[in-house]
Amino acid sequence: MNSNQNAANQSSLNEWPLWEVFVRSKSGLDHKHCGSLHAADPQMAIQLARDVYTRRLEGCSVWVVRSDQIVASDPADKGMYFDPMEDKVYRHPTFYKLPSEVDHM
Amino acid sequence: MYTQAMDQQPKEERERKAVRSVEEVELERRFDAKIDAGDFIEAKDWMPDHYRKTLLRQISQHAHSEIVGMLPEGNWITRAPTLKRKAILLAKVQDEGGHGLYLYAAAETLGTSRDQMIDALHSGKAKYSSIFNYPTLTWADIGTIGWLVDGAAIMNQVPICRCSYAPYARAMIRICREESFHQRQGFDALLVMMRDGTPEQRAMVQDAVNRWWWPSIMMFGPPDDQSPNSAQGMRWGIKRVSNDTLRQRFVDATVEQAKVLGVTLPDPDLKWNAEREHYDFGAIDWDEFKRVIAGEGPCNRERLATRQKAWDDGAWVRDAALAYARKQATKQEAA
């Protein structure tokens, strides 16, 4: 994801907006973020995404999203947000030791 | 070519701020610990100013190299000898454009806009790889660029896939995956001429190799003892392998390939050193390297003028597309 948009935006009133590109590599799988590009409008963004990110059969479907529309967690909050899960080992199946007869449960 | 950027830092940026706040010292301590643990740095993470600037310079100059690198090869698209070679060359030049875009996007995450970077290229403030300032005189130059120039670039780029700055590393992984065909197609094109070609065609290949060999091994940048910023780059996990080590790897690999091809490399001092288990090679003309970097190569002015013209000629297209998009958005709002 491209950050520091404010600094960049000041000098780029005439720059095409930035889009994030997500590609589904084959049917049945989820779309994965693969990069970003500049385009004037949604149609152009889709077309450029095809040209830039799927020149070698990398995908069968493309999503584009305006970068400034994405809301992301703050890296400074990483500890506060994600560390509490560290000590909740009971959320994982490996926490439970069952008798060997049923251990494939 | 990419290590070149690191070796050319402006002096004032090499001298780091002496006075820093307690908070900044603590942030930098955590940053260093992350690097030491082999962790990646993402765009929004705190990073030292100097790290940001070094990366911005390296990635943007890498991007410029990809874009300017389209020019010497583009010169031959209309004159490729067969439809097959033309399709291959088109695909390759399109890839270079794509690689430039991945890299500009990675550089933008550091807080500089695309237009600012392009402006720095056009004004001469930002550099690009010295290699693209040499002319492509014959069709054999195209094969030789694939074999030697892309070969050297790949050697340089593979270690950057492990760069500590994650957006750059991700772009490099994609680029390296795509670029392996570039070197192979070049070697293949030369091999056809050497095996099935006329004596004139074989002489043409040898001539191209003679002209591109030295500029290719210059692509790895100055020798380690004249590369004062390398240590910091290594410390930060931006640079993983030294210039001289990469150059030696390239020479060792290429000598063997030249034998298969049946060409000689234009260096009388090139010979196997059983003790070192590497090929020794002759002295590199670093004055030429410095001249080309400073703008005095055979094609510097032509390359920049071509880029500037493309940018200027495209201005109305960029403006029209934006005006159309704004008009459509206004219409939609009104509806």
Interface residues (C-beta under 8 A of the other chain):
Chain A: M1 N2 S3 N4 A7 A8 N9 S11 S12 N14 E15 W16 L18 C34 G35 S36 L37 H38 A40 D41 M44 D51 V52 R55 R56 A72 D74 P75
Chain B: E42 A43 K44 D45 W46 A91 Q94 D95 G98 L101 Y102 A105 E108 T109 L110 G111 T112 S113 R114 D115 Q116 R170 A171 R174 E178 R318 D319 A321 L322 Y324 A325 Q328
